Amino acid sequence: MTYTPTQWKDGDLVTSAKLNKLEQGVAAGGGAFFVHCTVTYDEEEGEDIGPLDKTWNEISEAAESGPVILVINGDE
């Protein structure tokens, strides 16, 4: 079965069904390499992406063999 990506638009609701569809598509494609980071916002400094939990070399090597997915957590 071929994976059909969701065409996201501004205002779309993220649901467990849509996330599960993504998870199943990734698993069927052989997996993915996840990179996590936190985005913070300061009124004076603006938006800042915090440190990644993987090195550039790890990300680069993973990208040669499959998808790399950036997971961004918001700082509240």
Steps between C-alpha positions, in 0.01 A plus 500: 500500500637841404519775760305813413629804693253728675481838332505722810352850494507778757240432766485121446441299817770248588325181610616165628367341179715729282807445720444122492477517120839674497651245740374209289635662183842550657509143632400359161777700336768344719497750784638845547764685697344742747676819612350688795533866594314769693386833363496788746361846453618817666324830427833681459701223332220341295485131414798280576546132416678331787769237473434185301536163671710364211825623346525624142702189410230270642230685307702503177577126518136416579377710205701281262295193591152632574278784614601739776213649701543811713278493809453848644370555852371844592617666819197624688 
